[in-house]
Amino acid sequence: MDFCAHGPRLIVEVDGDDHAGKTHQDAERTRFLRNEGYDVIRFGNTEVMTNIDGVVAMITSAIAHKARGRL
């Protein structure tokens, strides 16, 4: 887990090149975390490095969406 926001129960994973061969492990981990009540969003290193504004927008949107669900 790279980043975890307990309030909105959101986990942000930033996956490097080594995750290409770990699809099954990543899916298992995501399933476990979702069963614990967390949403998980994943980004590749390249996306973070080349589109940080887009990544931040997606995280912000995910948090806002979860907040609306609690109202």
PDB file of N, CA, C, O and CB in Angstrom:
ATOM      1  N   MET A   1       0.854  -1.158   0.000  1.00  0.00           N
ATOM      2  CA  MET A   1       0.000   0.000   0.000  1.00  0.00           C
ATOM      3  C   MET A   1       0.906   1.228   0.000  1.00  0.00           C
ATOM      4  O   MET A   1       1.839   1.327   0.796  1.00  0.00           O
ATOM      5  CB  MET A   1      -0.975  -0.006   1.222  1.00  0.00           C
ATOM      6  N   ASP A   2       0.620   2.148  -0.892  1.00  0.00           N
ATOM      7  CA  ASP A   2       1.451   3.338  -0.993  1.00  0.00           C
ATOM      8  C   ASP A   2       0.884   4.506  -0.191  1.00  0.00           C
ATOM      9  O   ASP A   2       1.617   5.191   0.522  1.00  0.00           O
ATOM     10  CB  ASP A   2       1.605   3.737  -2.443  1.00  0.00           C
ATOM     11  N   PHE A   3      -0.418   4.727  -0.311  1.00  0.00           N
ATOM     12  CA  PHE A   3      -1.072   5.813   0.424  1.00  0.00           C
ATOM     13  C   PHE A   3      -2.425   5.323   0.912  1.00  0.00           C
ATOM     14  O   PHE A   3      -3.143   4.623   0.197  1.00  0.00           O
ATOM     15  CB  PHE A   3      -1.230   7.088  -0.464  1.00  0.00           C
ATOM     16  N   CYS A   4      -2.760   5.698   2.132  1.00  0.00           N
ATOM     17  CA  CYS A   4      -4.040   5.288   2.692  1.00  0.00           C
ATOM     18  C   CYS A   4      -4.678   6.480   3.395  1.00  0.00           C
ATOM     19  O   CYS A   4      -4.056   7.122   4.242  1.00  0.00           O
ATOM     20  CB  CYS A   4      -3.866   4.094   3.671  1.00  0.00           C
ATOM     21  N   ALA A   5      -5.920   6.766   3.033  1.00  0.00           N
ATOM     22  CA  ALA A   5      -6.695   7.803   3.705  1.00  0.00           C
ATOM     23  C   ALA A   5      -7.795   7.077   4.469  1.00  0.00           C
ATOM     24  O   ALA A   5      -8.742   6.567   3.871  1.00  0.00           O
ATOM     25  CB  ALA A   5      -7.287   8.869   2.681  1.00  0.00           C
ATOM     26  N   HIS A   6      -7.666   7.032   5.793  1.00  0.00           N
ATOM     27  CA  HIS A   6      -8.609   6.267   6.601  1.00  0.00           C
ATOM     28  C   HIS A   6     -10.009   6.885   6.613  1.00  0.00           C
ATOM     29  O   HIS A   6     -11.005   6.162   6.627  1.00  0.00           O
ATOM     30  CB  HIS A   6      -8.092   6.151   8.018  1.00  0.00           C
ATOM     31  N   GLY A   7     -10.089   8.218   6.608  1.00  0.00           N
ATOM     32  CA  GLY A   7     -11.401   8.872   6.632  1.00  0.00           C
ATOM     33  C   GLY A   7     -12.278   8.423   5.481  1.00  0.00           C
ATOM     34  O   GLY A   7     -13.355   7.873   5.711  1.00  0.00           O
ATOM     35  N   PRO A   8     -11.847   8.643   4.249  1.00  0.00           N
ATOM     36  CA  PRO A   8     -12.661   8.210   3.109  1.00  0.00           C
ATOM     37  C   PRO A   8     -12.476   6.727   2.768  1.00  0.00           C
ATOM     38  O   PRO A   8     -13.113   6.211   1.849  1.00  0.00           O
ATOM     39  CB  PRO A   8     -12.326   9.050   1.896  1.00  0.00           C
ATOM     40  N   ARG A   9     -11.595   6.046   3.516  1.00  0.00           N
ATOM     41  CA  ARG A   9     -11.319   4.620   3.299  1.00  0.00           C
ATOM     42  C   ARG A   9     -10.896   4.377   1.848  1.00  0.00           C
ATOM     43  O   ARG A   9     -11.488   3.580   1.121  1.00  0.00           O
ATOM     44  CB  ARG A   9     -12.564   3.761   3.647  1.00  0.00           C
ATOM     45  N   LEU A  10      -9.850   5.101   1.469  1.00  0.00           N
ATOM     46  CA  LEU A  10      -9.325   5.035   0.106  1.00  0.00           C
ATOM     47  C   LEU A  10      -7.845   4.711   0.141  1.00  0.00           C
ATOM     48  O   LEU A  10      -7.082   5.319   0.892  1.00  0.00           O
ATOM     49  CB  LEU A  10      -9.569   6.360  -0.645  1.00  0.00           C
ATOM     50  N   ILE A  11      -7.446   3.756  -0.671  1.00  0.00           N
ATOM     51  CA  ILE A  11      -6.044   3.383  -0.807  1.00  0.00           C
ATOM     52  C   ILE A  11      -5.612   3.692  -2.226  1.00  0.00           C
ATOM     53  O   ILE A  11      -6.303   3.358  -3.189  1.00  0.00           O
ATOM     54  CB  ILE A  11      -5.815   1.879  -0.463  1.00  0.00           C
ATOM     55  N   VAL A  12      -4.450   4.339  -2.343  1.00  0.00           N
ATOM     56  CA  VAL A  12      -3.867   4.656  -3.642  1.00  0.00           C
ATOM     57  C   VAL A  12      -2.598   3.830  -3.789  1.00  0.00           C
ATOM     58  O   VAL A  12      -1.682   3.930  -2.972  1.00  0.00           O
ATOM     59  CB  VAL A  12      -3.569   6.193  -3.785  1.00  0.00           C
ATOM     60  N   GLU A  13      -2.553   3.027  -4.820  1.00  0.00           N
ATOM     61  CA  GLU A  13      -1.379   2.212  -5.125  1.00  0.00           C
ATOM     62  C   GLU A  13      -0.678   2.804  -6.345  1.00  0.00           C
ATOM     63  O   GLU A  13      -1.315   3.110  -7.352  1.00  0.00           O
ATOM     64  CB  GLU A  13      -1.777   0.720  -5.377  1.00  0.00           C
ATOM     65  N   VAL A  14       0.626   2.958  -6.242  1.00  0.00           N
ATOM     66  CA  VAL A  14       1.442   3.393  -7.376  1.00  0.00           C
ATOM     67  C   VAL A  14       2.316   2.205  -7.746  1.00  0.00           C
ATOM     68  O   VAL A  14       3.221   1.823  -7.004  1.00  0.00           O
ATOM     69  CB  VAL A  14       2.313   4.685  -7.032  1.00  0.00           C
ATOM     70  N   ASP A  15       2.029   1.627  -8.909  1.00  0.00           N
ATOM     71  CA  ASP A  15       2.683   0.398  -9.328  1.00  0.00           C
ATOM     72  C   ASP A  15       3.839   0.669 -10.276  1.00  0.00           C
ATOM     73  O   ASP A  15       3.695   1.378 -11.273  1.00  0.00           O
ATOM     74  CB  ASP A  15       1.684  -0.525  -9.983  1.00  0.00           C
ATOM     75  N   GLY A  16       4.973   0.099  -9.950  1.00  0.00           N
ATOM     76  CA  GLY A  16       6.147   0.186 -10.810  1.00  0.00           C
ATOM     77  C   GLY A  16       6.141  -0.929 -11.838  1.00  0.00           C
ATOM     78  O   GLY A  16       5.199  -1.717 -11.918  1.00  0.00           O
ATOM     79  N   ASP A  17       7.197  -0.980 -12.616  1.00  0.00           N
ATOM     80  CA  ASP A  17       7.313  -1.997 -13.662  1.00  0.00           C
ATOM     81  C   ASP A  17       7.260  -3.416 -13.103  1.00  0.00           C
ATOM     82  O   ASP A  17       6.827  -4.339 -13.791  1.00  0.00           O
ATOM     83  CB  ASP A  17       8.603  -1.802 -14.432  1.00  0.00           C
ATOM     84  N   ASP A  18       7.699  -3.591 -11.861  1.00  0.00           N
ATOM     85  CA  ASP A  18       7.709  -4.930 -11.278  1.00  0.00           C
ATOM     86  C   ASP A  18       6.311  -5.495 -11.058  1.00  0.00           C
ATOM     87  O   ASP A  18       6.170  -6.691 -10.803  1.00  0.00           O
ATOM     88  CB  ASP A  18       8.450  -4.910  -9.970  1.00  0.00           C
ATOM     89  N   HIS A  19       5.289  -4.674 -11.148  1.00  0.00           N
ATOM     90  CA  HIS A  19       3.921  -5.159 -10.954  1.00  0.00           C
ATOM     91  C   HIS A  19       3.367  -5.853 -12.193  1.00  0.00           C
ATOM     92  O   HIS A  19       2.315  -6.488 -12.124  1.00  0.00           O
ATOM     93  CB  HIS A  19       3.015  -4.008 -10.570  1.00  0.00           C
ATOM     94  N   ALA A  20       4.050  -5.741 -13.310  1.00  0.00           N
ATOM     95  CA  ALA A  20       3.562  -6.365 -14.544  1.00  0.00           C
ATOM     96  C   ALA A  20       3.393  -7.874 -14.365  1.00  0.00           C
ATOM     97  O   ALA A  20       2.458  -8.461 -14.910  1.00  0.00           O
ATOM     98  CB  ALA A  20       4.526  -6.076 -15.710  1.00  0.00           C
ATOM     99  N   GLY A  21       4.270  -8.490 -13.621  1.00  0.00           N
ATOM    100  CA  GLY A  21       4.188  -9.931 -13.403  1.00  0.00           C
ATOM    101  C   GLY A  21       3.449 -10.307 -12.139  1.00  0.00           C
ATOM    102  O   GLY A  21       3.436 -11.478 -11.760  1.00  0.00           O
ATOM    103  N   LYS A  22       2.835  -9.347 -11.480  1.00  0.00           N
ATOM    104  CA  LYS A  22       2.168  -9.603 -10.204  1.00  0.00           C
ATOM    105  C   LYS A  22       0.668  -9.336 -10.267  1.00  0.00           C
ATOM    106  O   LYS A  22       0.056  -8.967  -9.264  1.00  0.00           O
ATOM    107  CB  LYS A  22       2.790  -8.754  -9.117  1.00  0.00           C
ATOM    108  N   THR A  23       0.089  -9.520 -11.422  1.00  0.00           N
ATOM    109  CA  THR A  23      -1.325  -9.221 -11.606  1.00  0.00           C
ATOM    110  C   THR A  23      -2.196  -9.997 -10.623  1.00  0.00           C
ATOM    111  O   THR A  23      -3.117  -9.441 -10.025  1.00  0.00           O
ATOM    112  CB  THR A  23      -1.746  -9.534 -13.034  1.00  0.00           C
ATOM    113  N   HIS A  24      -1.902 -11.275 -10.462  1.00  0.00           N
ATOM    114  CA  HIS A  24      -2.699 -12.104  -9.554  1.00  0.00           C
ATOM    115  C   HIS A  24      -2.552 -11.634  -8.105  1.00  0.00           C
ATOM    116  O   HIS A  24      -3.544 -11.531  -7.383  1.00  0.00           O
ATOM    117  CB  HIS A  24      -2.283 -13.581  -9.675  1.00  0.00           C
ATOM    118  N   GLN A  25      -1.325 -11.350  -7.679  1.00  0.00           N
ATOM    119  CA  GLN A  25      -1.096 -10.887  -6.305  1.00  0.00           C
ATOM    120  C   GLN A  25      -1.782  -9.542  -6.060  1.00  0.00           C
ATOM    121  O   GLN A  25      -2.382  -9.324  -5.007  1.00  0.00           O
ATOM    122  CB  GLN A  25       0.417 -10.769  -6.021  1.00  0.00           C
ATOM    123  N   ASP A  26      -1.688  -8.644  -7.043  1.00  0.00           N
ATOM    124  CA  ASP A  26      -2.339  -7.338  -6.907  1.00  0.00           C
ATOM    125  C   ASP A  26      -3.855  -7.497  -6.786  1.00  0.00           C
ATOM    126  O   ASP A  26      -4.494  -6.812  -5.988  1.00  0.00           O
ATOM    127  CB  ASP A  26      -1.994  -6.436  -8.108  1.00  0.00           C
ATOM    128  N   ALA A  27      -4.424  -8.400  -7.578  1.00  0.00           N
ATOM    129  CA  ALA A  27      -5.870  -8.629  -7.530  1.00  0.00           C
ATOM    130  C   ALA A  27      -6.276  -9.192  -6.167  1.00  0.00           C
ATOM    131  O   ALA A  27      -7.295  -8.791  -5.605  1.00  0.00           O
ATOM    132  CB  ALA A  27      -6.306  -9.594  -8.660  1.00  0.00           C
ATOM    133  N   GLU A  28      -5.482 -10.115  -5.641  1.00  0.00           N
ATOM    134  CA  GLU A  28      -5.763 -10.690  -4.317  1.00  0.00           C
ATOM    135  C   GLU A  28      -5.712  -9.605  -3.237  1.00  0.00           C
ATOM    136  O   GLU A  28      -6.577  -9.529  -2.364  1.00  0.00           O
ATOM    137  CB  GLU A  28      -4.752 -11.819  -3.987  1.00  0.00           C
ATOM    138  N   ARG A  29      -4.684  -8.781  -3.323  1.00  0.00           N
ATOM    139  CA  ARG A  29      -4.516  -7.708  -2.339  1.00  0.00           C
ATOM    140  C   ARG A  29      -5.685  -6.722  -2.410  1.00  0.00           C
ATOM    141  O   ARG A  29      -6.225  -6.318  -1.381  1.00  0.00           O
ATOM    142  CB  ARG A  29      -3.178  -6.968  -2.569  1.00  0.00           C
ATOM    143  N   THR A  30      -6.065  -6.344  -3.615  1.00  0.00           N
ATOM    144  CA  THR A  30      -7.186  -5.425  -3.809  1.00  0.00           C
ATOM    145  C   THR A  30      -8.467  -6.034  -3.254  1.00  0.00           C
ATOM    146  O   THR A  30      -9.242  -5.350  -2.586  1.00  0.00           O
ATOM    147  CB  THR A  30      -7.358  -5.080  -5.303  1.00  0.00           C
ATOM    148  N   ARG A  31      -8.690  -7.302  -3.523  1.00  0.00           N
ATOM    149  CA  ARG A  31      -9.882  -7.989  -3.020  1.00  0.00           C
ATOM    150  C   ARG A  31      -9.902  -7.962  -1.487  1.00  0.00           C
ATOM    151  O   ARG A  31     -10.941  -7.688  -0.886  1.00  0.00           O
ATOM    152  CB  ARG A  31      -9.926  -9.452  -3.535  1.00  0.00           C
ATOM    153  N   PHE A  32      -8.765  -8.244  -0.860  1.00  0.00           N
ATOM    154  CA  PHE A  32      -8.674  -8.216   0.600  1.00  0.00           C
ATOM    155  C   PHE A  32      -8.998  -6.825   1.142  1.00  0.00           C
ATOM    156  O   PHE A  32      -9.793  -6.681   2.070  1.00  0.00           O
ATOM    157  CB  PHE A  32      -7.273  -8.648   1.059  1.00  0.00           C
ATOM    158  N   LEU A  33      -8.373  -5.804   0.552  1.00  0.00           N
ATOM    159  CA  LEU A  33      -8.588  -4.437   1.030  1.00  0.00           C
ATOM    160  C   LEU A  33     -10.034  -3.998   0.845  1.00  0.00           C
ATOM    161  O   LEU A  33     -10.589  -3.321   1.711  1.00  0.00           O
ATOM    162  CB  LEU A  33      -7.660  -3.473   0.305  1.00  0.00           C
ATOM    163  N   ARG A  34     -10.644  -4.369  -0.256  1.00  0.00           N
ATOM    164  CA  ARG A  34     -12.056  -4.036  -0.473  1.00  0.00           C
ATOM    165  C   ARG A  34     -12.946  -4.745   0.533  1.00  0.00           C
ATOM    166  O   ARG A  34     -13.936  -4.180   0.998  1.00  0.00           O
ATOM    167  CB  ARG A  34     -12.483  -4.405  -1.897  1.00  0.00           C
ATOM    168  N   ASN A  35     -12.599  -5.976   0.871  1.00  0.00           N
ATOM    169  CA  ASN A  35     -13.354  -6.696   1.903  1.00  0.00           C
ATOM    170  C   ASN A  35     -13.217  -6.028   3.264  1.00  0.00           C
ATOM    171  O   ASN A  35     -14.070  -6.209   4.132  1.00  0.00           O
ATOM    172  CB  ASN A  35     -12.884  -8.145   1.990  1.00  0.00           C
ATOM    173  N   GLU A  36     -12.158  -5.263   3.454  1.00  0.00           N
ATOM    174  CA  GLU A  36     -11.953  -4.516   4.691  1.00  0.00           C
ATOM    175  C   GLU A  36     -12.637  -3.151   4.653  1.00  0.00           C
ATOM    176  O   GLU A  36     -12.559  -2.384   5.613  1.00  0.00           O
ATOM    177  CB  GLU A  36     -10.465  -4.341   4.954  1.00  0.00           C
ATOM    178  N   GLY A  37     -13.309  -2.851   3.535  1.00  0.00           N
ATOM    179  CA  GLY A  37     -14.076  -1.615   3.425  1.00  0.00           C
ATOM    180  C   GLY A  37     -13.368  -0.467   2.736  1.00  0.00           C
ATOM    181  O   GLY A  37     -13.845   0.667   2.774  1.00  0.00           O
ATOM    182  N   TYR A  38     -12.232  -0.747   2.105  1.00  0.00           N
ATOM    183  CA  TYR A  38     -11.479   0.292   1.410  1.00  0.00           C
ATOM    184  C   TYR A  38     -11.698   0.188  -0.092  1.00  0.00           C
ATOM    185  O   TYR A  38     -11.837  -0.908  -0.636  1.00  0.00           O
ATOM    186  CB  TYR A  38      -9.981   0.191   1.741  1.00  0.00           C
ATOM    187  N   ASP A  39     -11.728   1.340  -0.758  1.00  0.00           N
ATOM    188  CA  ASP A  39     -11.646   1.370  -2.209  1.00  0.00           C
ATOM    189  C   ASP A  39     -10.174   1.496  -2.564  1.00  0.00           C
ATOM    190  O   ASP A  39      -9.399   2.111  -1.831  1.00  0.00           O
ATOM    191  CB  ASP A  39     -12.496   2.548  -2.821  1.00  0.00           C
ATOM    192  N   VAL A  40      -9.800   0.917  -3.675  1.00  0.00           N
ATOM    193  CA  VAL A  40      -8.406   0.936  -4.111  1.00  0.00           C
ATOM    194  C   VAL A  40      -8.352   1.484  -5.526  1.00  0.00           C
ATOM    195  O   VAL A  40      -9.073   1.025  -6.412  1.00  0.00           O
ATOM    196  CB  VAL A  40      -7.766  -0.484  -4.037  1.00  0.00           C
ATOM    197  N   ILE A  41      -7.486   2.475  -5.727  1.00  0.00           N
ATOM    198  CA  ILE A  41      -7.231   2.942  -7.087  1.00  0.00           C
ATOM    199  C   ILE A  41      -5.737   2.790  -7.351  1.00  0.00           C
ATOM    200  O   ILE A  41      -4.907   3.006  -6.468  1.00  0.00           O
ATOM    201  CB  ILE A  41      -7.702   4.435  -7.288  1.00  0.00           C
ATOM    202  N   ARG A  42      -5.420   2.418  -8.570  1.00  0.00           N
ATOM    203  CA  ARG A  42      -4.034   2.135  -8.947  1.00  0.00           C
ATOM    204  C   ARG A  42      -3.594   3.043 -10.091  1.00  0.00           C
ATOM    205  O   ARG A  42      -4.355   3.366 -11.003  1.00  0.00           O
ATOM    206  CB  ARG A  42      -3.872   0.657  -9.349  1.00  0.00           C
ATOM    207  N   PHE A  43      -2.347   3.429  -9.995  1.00  0.00           N
ATOM    208  CA  PHE A  43      -1.710   4.210 -11.052  1.00  0.00           C
ATOM    209  C   PHE A  43      -0.339   3.602 -11.321  1.00  0.00           C
ATOM    210  O   PHE A  43       0.304   3.075 -10.413  1.00  0.00           O
ATOM    211  CB  PHE A  43      -1.593   5.725 -10.657  1.00  0.00           C
ATOM    212  N   GLY A  44       0.095   3.676 -12.544  1.00  0.00           N
ATOM    213  CA  GLY A  44       1.447   3.272 -12.875  1.00  0.00           C
ATOM    214  C   GLY A  44       2.411   4.418 -12.599  1.00  0.00           C
ATOM    215  O   GLY A  44       2.027   5.587 -12.624  1.00  0.00           O
ATOM    216  N   ASN A  45       3.660   4.071 -12.338  1.00  0.00           N
ATOM    217  CA  ASN A  45       4.681   5.099 -12.106  1.00  0.00           C
ATOM    218  C   ASN A  45       4.714   6.117 -13.236  1.00  0.00           C
ATOM    219  O   ASN A  45       4.796   7.320 -12.991  1.00  0.00           O
ATOM    220  CB  ASN A  45       6.057   4.456 -11.950  1.00  0.00           C
ATOM    221  N   THR A  46       4.649   5.633 -14.476  1.00  0.00           N
ATOM    222  CA  THR A  46       4.725   6.532 -15.623  1.00  0.00           C
ATOM    223  C   THR A  46       3.579   7.527 -15.610  1.00  0.00           C
ATOM    224  O   THR A  46       3.775   8.706 -15.906  1.00  0.00           O
ATOM    225  CB  THR A  46       4.715   5.738 -16.926  1.00  0.00           C
ATOM    226  N   GLU A  47       2.379   7.060 -15.266  1.00  0.00           N
ATOM    227  CA  GLU A  47       1.233   7.961 -15.217  1.00  0.00           C
ATOM    228  C   GLU A  47       1.428   9.043 -14.162  1.00  0.00           C
ATOM    229  O   GLU A  47       1.105  10.209 -14.389  1.00  0.00           O
ATOM    230  CB  GLU A  47      -0.048   7.178 -14.936  1.00  0.00           C
ATOM    231  N   VAL A  48       1.956   8.649 -13.011  1.00  0.00           N
ATOM    232  CA  VAL A  48       2.199   9.626 -11.950  1.00  0.00           C
ATOM    233  C   VAL A  48       3.247  10.647 -12.400  1.00  0.00           C
ATOM    234  O   VAL A  48       3.102  11.843 -12.147  1.00  0.00           O
ATOM    235  CB  VAL A  48       2.659   8.917 -10.652  1.00  0.00           C
ATOM    236  N   MET A  49       4.282  10.179 -13.057  1.00  0.00           N
ATOM    237  CA  MET A  49       5.378  11.067 -13.471  1.00  0.00           C
ATOM    238  C   MET A  49       4.992  11.977 -14.638  1.00  0.00           C
ATOM    239  O   MET A  49       5.515  13.085 -14.754  1.00  0.00           O
ATOM    240  CB  MET A  49       6.594  10.239 -13.857  1.00  0.00           C
ATOM    241  N   THR A  50       4.086  11.524 -15.498  1.00  0.00           N
ATOM    242  CA  THR A  50       3.783  12.307 -16.697  1.00  0.00           C
ATOM    243  C   THR A  50       2.422  13.002 -16.647  1.00  0.00           C
ATOM    244  O   THR A  50       2.140  13.875 -17.468  1.00  0.00           O
ATOM    245  CB  THR A  50       3.837  11.417 -17.903  1.00  0.00           C
ATOM    246  N   ASN A  51       1.581  12.616 -15.686  1.00  0.00           N
ATOM    247  CA  ASN A  51       0.227  13.186 -15.635  1.00  0.00           C
ATOM    248  C   ASN A  51      -0.211  13.381 -14.185  1.00  0.00           C
ATOM    249  O   ASN A  51      -1.296  12.944 -13.802  1.00  0.00           O
ATOM    250  CB  ASN A  51      -0.781  12.273 -16.382  1.00  0.00           C
ATOM    251  N   ILE A  52       0.607  14.019 -13.396  1.00  0.00           N
ATOM    252  CA  ILE A  52       0.301  14.178 -11.980  1.00  0.00           C
ATOM    253  C   ILE A  52      -1.016  14.933 -11.766  1.00  0.00           C
ATOM    254  O   ILE A  52      -1.759  14.621 -10.835  1.00  0.00           O
ATOM    255  CB  ILE A  52       1.442  14.910 -11.279  1.00  0.00           C
ATOM    256  N   ASP A  53      -1.308  15.914 -12.611  1.00  0.00           N
ATOM    257  CA  ASP A  53      -2.571  16.644 -12.470  1.00  0.00           C
ATOM    258  C   ASP A  53      -3.768  15.717 -12.667  1.00  0.00           C
ATOM    259  O   ASP A  53      -4.760  15.820 -11.946  1.00  0.00           O
ATOM    260  CB  ASP A  53      -2.634  17.803 -13.474  1.00  0.00           C
ATOM    261  N   GLY A  54      -3.678  14.827 -13.628  1.00  0.00           N
ATOM    262  CA  GLY A  54      -4.746  13.869 -13.866  1.00  0.00           C
ATOM    263  C   GLY A  54      -4.893  12.882 -12.714  1.00  0.00           C
ATOM    264  O   GLY A  54      -6.007  12.526 -12.330  1.00  0.00           O
ATOM    265  N   VAL A  55      -3.768  12.447 -12.171  1.00  0.00           N
ATOM    266  CA  VAL A  55      -3.788  11.524 -11.036  1.00  0.00           C
ATOM    267  C   VAL A  55      -4.442  12.198  -9.834  1.00  0.00           C
ATOM    268  O   VAL A  55      -5.306  11.610  -9.184  1.00  0.00           O
ATOM    269  CB  VAL A  55      -2.351  11.055 -10.681  1.00  0.00           C
ATOM    270  N   VAL A  56      -4.035  13.426  -9.539  1.00  0.00           N
ATOM    271  CA  VAL A  56      -4.620  14.164  -8.412  1.00  0.00           C
ATOM    272  C   VAL A  56      -6.120  14.372  -8.637  1.00  0.00           C
ATOM    273  O   VAL A  56      -6.909  14.257  -7.700  1.00  0.00           O
ATOM    274  CB  VAL A  56      -3.907  15.532  -8.223  1.00  0.00           C
ATOM    275  N   ALA A  57      -6.508  14.673  -9.860  1.00  0.00           N
ATOM    276  CA  ALA A  57      -7.931  14.860 -10.164  1.00  0.00           C
ATOM    277  C   ALA A  57      -8.711  13.573  -9.926  1.00  0.00           C
ATOM    278  O   ALA A  57      -9.823  13.614  -9.400  1.00  0.00           O
ATOM    279  CB  ALA A  57      -8.116  15.326 -11.618  1.00  0.00           C
ATOM    280  N   MET A  58      -8.150  12.443 -10.303  1.00  0.00           N
ATOM    281  CA  MET A  58      -8.841  11.172 -10.093  1.00  0.00           C
ATOM    282  C   MET A  58      -8.961  10.845  -8.605  1.00  0.00           C
ATOM    283  O   MET A  58      -9.997  10.348  -8.164  1.00  0.00           O
ATOM    284  CB  MET A  58      -8.106  10.041 -10.822  1.00  0.00           C
ATOM    285  N   ILE A  59      -7.922  11.114  -7.837  1.00  0.00           N
ATOM    286  CA  ILE A  59      -7.973  10.877  -6.395  1.00  0.00           C
ATOM    287  C   ILE A  59      -9.003  11.794  -5.752  1.00  0.00           C
ATOM    288  O   ILE A  59      -9.802  11.358  -4.923  1.00  0.00           O
ATOM    289  CB  ILE A  59      -6.586  11.093  -5.753  1.00  0.00           C
ATOM    290  N   THR A  60      -8.983  13.064  -6.137  1.00  0.00           N
ATOM    291  CA  THR A  60      -9.943  14.036  -5.607  1.00  0.00           C
ATOM    292  C   THR A  60     -11.372  13.613  -5.936  1.00  0.00           C
ATOM    293  O   THR A  60     -12.262  13.699  -5.091  1.00  0.00           O
ATOM    294  CB  THR A  60      -9.659  15.443  -6.173  1.00  0.00           C
ATOM    295  N   SER A  61     -11.580  13.165  -7.146  1.00  0.00           N
ATOM    296  CA  SER A  61     -12.905  12.713  -7.566  1.00  0.00           C
ATOM    297  C   SER A  61     -13.353  11.494  -6.752  1.00  0.00           C
ATOM    298  O   SER A  61     -14.512  11.414  -6.344  1.00  0.00           O
ATOM    299  CB  SER A  61     -12.902  12.377  -9.068  1.00  0.00           C
ATOM    300  N   ALA A  62     -12.459  10.566  -6.521  1.00  0.00           N
ATOM    301  CA  ALA A  62     -12.790   9.366  -5.746  1.00  0.00           C
ATOM    302  C   ALA A  62     -13.186   9.738  -4.320  1.00  0.00           C
ATOM    303  O   ALA A  62     -14.148   9.196  -3.776  1.00  0.00           O
ATOM    304  CB  ALA A  62     -11.598   8.386  -5.727  1.00  0.00           C
ATOM    305  N   ILE A  63     -12.450  10.654  -3.724  1.00  0.00           N
ATOM    306  CA  ILE A  63     -12.770  11.094  -2.353  1.00  0.00           C
ATOM    307  C   ILE A  63     -14.117  11.813  -2.333  1.00  0.00           C
ATOM    308  O   ILE A  63     -14.934  11.570  -1.446  1.00  0.00           O
ATOM    309  CB  ILE A  63     -11.654  12.027  -1.797  1.00  0.00           C
ATOM    310  N   ALA A  64     -14.353  12.695  -3.303  1.00  0.00           N
ATOM    311  CA  ALA A  64     -15.628  13.417  -3.366  1.00  0.00           C
ATOM    312  C   ALA A  64     -16.795  12.450  -3.559  1.00  0.00           C
ATOM    313  O   ALA A  64     -17.848  12.606  -2.940  1.00  0.00           O
ATOM    314  CB  ALA A  64     -15.604  14.452  -4.507  1.00  0.00           C
ATOM    315  N   HIS A  65     -16.603  11.463  -4.409  1.00  0.00           N
ATOM    316  CA  HIS A  65     -17.646  10.477  -4.660  1.00  0.00           C
ATOM    317  C   HIS A  65     -17.975   9.705  -3.378  1.00  0.00           C
ATOM    318  O   HIS A  65     -19.146   9.476  -3.075  1.00  0.00           O
ATOM    319  CB  HIS A  65     -17.211   9.508  -5.776  1.00  0.00           C
ATOM    320  N   LYS A  66     -16.963   9.311  -2.639  1.00  0.00           N
ATOM    321  CA  LYS A  66     -17.182   8.596  -1.386  1.00  0.00           C
ATOM    322  C   LYS A  66     -17.870   9.495  -0.355  1.00  0.00           C
ATOM    323  O   LYS A  66     -18.723   9.035   0.404  1.00  0.00           O
ATOM    324  CB  LYS A  66     -15.848   8.073  -0.829  1.00  0.00           C
ATOM    325  N   ALA A  67     -17.497  10.777  -0.330  1.00  0.00           N
ATOM    326  CA  ALA A  67     -18.107  11.718   0.610  1.00  0.00           C
ATOM    327  C   ALA A  67     -19.594  11.890   0.300  1.00  0.00           C
ATOM    328  O   ALA A  67     -20.413  11.946   1.217  1.00  0.00           O
ATOM    329  CB  ALA A  67     -17.386  13.085   0.556  1.00  0.00           C
ATOM    330  N   ARG A  68     -19.950  11.974  -0.985  1.00  0.00           N
ATOM    331  CA  ARG A  68     -21.363  12.099  -1.364  1.00  0.00           C
ATOM    332  C   ARG A  68     -22.157  10.881  -0.937  1.00  0.00           C
ATOM    333  O   ARG A  68     -23.334  10.991  -0.593  1.00  0.00           O
ATOM    334  CB  ARG A  68     -21.499  12.302  -2.873  1.00  0.00           C
ATOM    335  N   GLY A  69     -21.519   9.718  -0.957  1.00  0.00           N
ATOM    336  CA  GLY A  69     -22.192   8.486  -0.579  1.00  0.00           C
ATOM    337  C   GLY A  69     -22.509   8.427   0.907  1.00  0.00           C
ATOM    338  O   GLY A  69     -23.357   7.641   1.329  1.00  0.00           O
ATOM    339  N   ARG A  70     -21.837   9.248   1.702  1.00  0.00           N
ATOM    340  CA  ARG A  70     -22.059   9.246   3.149  1.00  0.00           C
ATOM    341  C   ARG A  70     -23.082  10.275   3.580  1.00  0.00           C
ATOM    342  O   ARG A  70     -23.505  10.270   4.736  1.00  0.00           O
ATOM    343  CB  ARG A  70     -20.764   9.496   3.871  1.00  0.00           C
ATOM    344  N   LEU A  71     -23.489  11.155   2.688  1.00  0.00           N
ATOM    345  CA  LEU A  71     -24.437  12.210   3.062  1.00  0.00           C
ATOM    346  C   LEU A  71     -25.840  11.658   3.210  1.00  0.00           C
ATOM    347  O   LEU A  71     -26.768  12.404   3.521  1.00  0.00           O
ATOM    348  CB  LEU A  71     -24.429  13.333   2.026  1.00  0.00           C
TER     349      LEU A  71
END
